[in-house]
Amino acid sequence: MLMSPNGGWNLTIGGIAAFVQVQILAQAIEKAGTLDRDEVKKVLDTETFDTTLGLARFEKFGVIRQWSYCGETGPGNGQA
């Protein structure tokens, strides 16, 4: 994120992505009930996470797959 000339925040793609990653990690730790890496990874591999950009889950090879955006699903709206 960068500060805009008027003193507000300009969100960048990297800033938004980082925020979503923290949301996912926080939810995974909460669902796992522990900070143990193996337990958190199990949750990351099997659960769906509610993020600012919509629902997201991980597929093979750690690729994140969003399948809902702003409450809408369907072709062209990130449906899996």
Buried (B, 14 or more C-beta within 10 A) or exposed (E): EEEEEEEEEEEEEEEBEEBBEEBBEEBBBEBBEEEEEEBBBBBBEEBEBEBEBBBBBBEEEEEBEBBBBEEEBEEEBBEE
